[in-house]
C-alpha cells in the first residue's frame, strides 16, 4: 500500500459549534474511506485549540484524489463547513517522481 497523494483540510471554527460537529466530520471521513483509491481518512482535533480540526485523506493515486475533490459528497462537506462559519485551508500533496535533487523548478 503506497500513498501517492495526500489532501488536508484545516478547519478553524469561528463560532462555537454544537456537540455533534466532530461526529459529522467523522461520518464524512467514514464515507470518504469507501471511495475507490482512498487508503484512509482521519479527523484530528487540536488538543490546544478546540476550534481547530485537521481532516486528511490518503490516496493510492493523485487522479483519484482529484476525482474526490469534484464529488457531490466533498461539495456537501464544504457547504456544511461554510454554513457553520468555518475558516478553511486546503492543501494537497503528491510526489514529484523522476526529478533529481538538483533539478530546477
Residue pairs with C-beta under 8 A, 6 or more apart in sequence:
1 39
1 60
2 60
3 39
3 58
3 59
3 60
4 59
4 60
4 61
4 62
4 94
4 95
5 58
5 59
5 61
5 62
5 64
5 65
5 92
5 93
5 94
6 56
6 57
6 58
6 59
6 65
6 92
6 93
6 94
7 56
7 57
7 59
7 65
7 68
7 69
7 90
7 91
7 92
7 93
8 54
8 55
8 56
8 57
8 90
8 91
8 92
8 93
9 54
9 55
9 56
9 88
9 89
9 90
10 52
10 53
10 54
10 55
10 88
10 89
10 90
10 91
11 25
11 52
11 53
11 54
11 55
11 81
11 86
11 87
11 88
12 51
12 52
12 86
12 87
12 88
12 89
13 21
13 51
13 52
13 53
13 84
13 85
13 86
13 87
14 51
14 85
14 86
14 87
15 84
15 85
17 84
21 84
22 43
22 45
22 53
24 80
25 43
25 53
25 55
26 43
28 41
28 55
28 73
28 77
29 41
29 42
29 43
29 55
30 41
31 73
32 38
32 41
32 57
32 68
32 73
32 74
33 40
33 41
35 64
35 68
35 71
36 64
37 59
37 60
37 61
37 64
37 65
37 67
37 68
38 57
38 58
38 59
38 60
38 64
38 68
39 58
39 59
39 60
40 57
40 58
41 55
41 56
41 57
41 58
42 54
42 55
42 56
43 53
43 54
43 55
44 53
44 54
44 56
45 52
45 53
46 52
46 53
46 54
57 65
57 68
59 65
59 68
62 94
65 92
65 94
68 74
69 92
78 88
81 88
82 88
